[in-house]
Amino acid sequence: MADCANCFGLCCVALPFSASADFAVDKAAGQPCSNLQTDFRCGIHANLREKGFSGCTVFDCFGAGQKVSQVTYGGEDWRAAPQNARQMFDVFPVMCLLHELLWYLTEALELPQTRSIQEELRRMLDETERLTQGSADALVEVDVEAHRGEVNQLLSRTSELVRAEVPGKKKNHRGADLMGAKLKGANLRGANLRGALLIAADLRDADLRSADLIGVDFRDADLRGADLSGSIFLTQPQVNAAKGDAATKLPPVLARPAHW
């Protein structure tokens, strides 16, 4: 996961954002955030939500920032070497995607249901890691969409293997617009929720065990009392974007957000 102390504040510079409920101001890609300090730390990190930058609290580069900073560029930052800045900012989003794929592939490998595809998963994990170790020139040339497509085929098979163990008919809400949906107490065990929009949905006390949650937008979703233990492809940024409480059950690899 992200180790901000070994990153050159890349998410605070390379990525754009627009004034909204998530960000207090507009910022163009390649423009340093006004809150970024000379030591690459955030000047309002302890008060991001109060200052109108809640979007920052739900972002995670999955370790891409320190990889670009310390491996790809060998510890030479964009301020000390401004000639590298533009390329470094172009490399960062590519690395972010590759590291997110590494997260999913690692999770898939650890699931007992994937025994039949372990060799393929391992091979794809190794290939993805190899891409992250490439030079800056090589990284900007990576066809990330094609690679993601190959990885997604294995992740889809993983999902099918996990959800097949759940008895009965499972809900299929793949890519569904469920913004604000009233799903309190819903049985979504083993459901396919890939890419679903669950912004501000009421999921209190819902059963999401063994559900495929890859790419689900949980911003402001109410997960109080919901059971997400055993769900697959859930990430910390998704959890951070939602609302929950002490009764919300999460996979053991994820932390309960402080704002819950």
N, C-alpha and C positions, 0 to 999 in steps of 0.2 A: 504494500500500500504506500501511499504518499509519505515522503520524508521531506517536508518543506525546508528543513534546516540545511539540506544538501541540494537545494534547487535555487535557481536564480530568479525566482518569482515569475516563472514563465506564464502561468495561468493568469497572472495579473497584468501581463503585457501582451502576449501573443493573441489572446482571445478577445473578441468584441462583446459588448453588451449594450443594451438599450434601456433607457429610463423606463421603469415599470414597477410592478409590485415587488420584483426581485432585486432591482438595482435602482439606486437613487439618481444616477446620471447616465448619460450616453458615454461610451468609450469605443473608439475605433480599434480594430486589430492592429497590433504593433505599437500602440500608444500606451505608455505606462499608466496604470491607475494612479490617481492623485494620492491615494493612501499608501502606495508602495514606498518604503523607506530606502535609504542608501544601502542598508545591509540586506535588502531583498525581503524584509519582513513587513507584515501589514501593520500600519499604525493604529488601526481600529479593530484588530482581530478579536479582542474580548467583547466588542460591542457591535459586531457586524449587523445583527438583526435590528438593534435599536437605531442604528444609523441608516437603515434602509438598504442594506446589502445582504439580505437573506439568501440571495442566489449564490453567494460565495460559500455559505455554510453547507450547501448541498452538492458542491462540486468535489470530485475526487479524480485525480489523474491516474490512479492505480499504479503509481510509481514511475510514470513516464517522465515527470519533471526532473527527478534526480538522475534518471538514465541519460536524458539529453544533456543535462548539465555536467555530470561527472564522467560519463562514458563517451558519448558521441563527441563532446567538445572538450573532454579531458580537463574539466575544471576551469576553463577560460570563459568568463562571463561576457554578456553582450555589451556591457558598459566598457569593460577593459578592451574588448575587441569589437568595436562597432561595425567593422566590415563583415562580421559574421551574423549580425543581429537579424537581418531579414531572413536568411536561410534558417537560422535557429528557430525563429518564430514559425516558419513553414514546416520544419521537422516536428515540432512539438505536437500538433494535432494528429499527425501520422502515428507518432509514438503512443499517444493517448489511446488511439483505437487498438493498436497492437497489444498494449498492456491490458486493456479491457478484455480482449479476446483471450489473453493468457489467464486471466482470472476465471473466465467461464470454462476454459479447457481444463484448468487445474481442478475446479470443482467437479466437472464431469468425470475426471479420472478417479476421484476419490469416492464416487458413488458405487455401491456394490452392484447396482443394477446394470452397470455398463461393462461387465466382464467380457461380453461378446465383442465389444468394439474397442477394448483397451489399446490394442496395438495401433489402430488408426488414430485414436485420440493422442497417444504418445507421439506418434509421428507428426501430427499436426502441431502439437505443443512445441516440439523441437524445431519445426520449420518456422513457427511464429517467433520463437526466441532467437533463432538465427537472423531473422529479418531485423529484430531490434538491435542486434549487434553490428549492423552495417554502418558504413560511413554516412555522413550527412548527405553527400551526393547520392548515395544509393537509396537512402530513406525517402528522399523527396520523389524518387522515381517508382516507389512501390505502388502497385495497383491495389490499394487498400480495399476497394469495393469487391474486386475479384477474390481477394484472399478472404475477406469476411464471408463471402458467399460460400466458399469451400468449408470454412469453419462452421458456418450456420447449418450446413447439411448434417454434420456430426452432432451439433447441439440439438437439432430437431430429433435426431434418432435417440439421443440421450433422453430427451423429454418424453418421447413415446414409451421408452423402456421403463421409466420411473412411473409415469401415470398409468401404465397398463396394470400395475399392481393394485391400483385402487379399484375396488369392486363397483359394479354398476355403471350407469351412463354418466359420463363426465361432461361438464359444461364447456362449450367452445365459444369463447369471446375473443378470439384472436383479432387484434386490431380494432376492436369495438370501441365506439364512443360511449363511454359510461360516465361522463362528467356529471357529478352531482347525483349519481344513481343511489337509490335507497336499497342498500344491500345489507342492512343490519341483520346479523344472525344467519346470513346466507351460507348454504352448503356449496362451497367452491373447491372442495377437496379434489385434487387431481385435475382441476380445470386448466384449459389452455387459455391463458390471458396474455399471450405474447403481444407486445406493442399496444395493449389496450390503454385508453385514456380514462383514468380513474381519478381525475382531478376533483377534489372536494367531495368525493364519494363517501357515503356513510357505510363503512365496513365494520362497525362495532360488533364484536363477538362473532365475526364471520370465521368460517373454517377454511383456511387456505393451505392446509397441509398438502404436500406433494403437488401443488399448483406450479405451473411454469410461469414465472413472473419476469422473464427477460424483457427489458425495454418498457415495462409498465410505468406510466406516469402517475406517481402517487402524490403529487403536490397537493398539500392540504387535505389529503384523504384522512378520514378518521379511522384509525386502526386500534382504538382503545378496546382492549379485551379480545382482539383478534388473535387467531392462532396461525402464525406463519412458520412454525417450526416444521422442518422437513420440506419446505417449499424449495424450489430450485431456481438458480440464477438471479436471486435477489441480491442487490448490492447495497453498500452503506449509503451512497448518495440517495437512493430511492427511499430508504428508511428515514434519512435525515429530512427529506422533503415532506414527510407525512406527520400526522399527529398520533400520539400513542400515550400509553400510560404503563404503570407497573404490571398490569395484567396482560399486556401485549406479549405474545410469545414469539421470539425471534430465533433464527438459526444460530447456533453457538458461535459461529465465526464473526457475527455482527454485534456491534455495540449499541446499547440503548442510548439514544441521543440525549444530551443534557437538557434540551428544552422540553422534553416529555415530562 
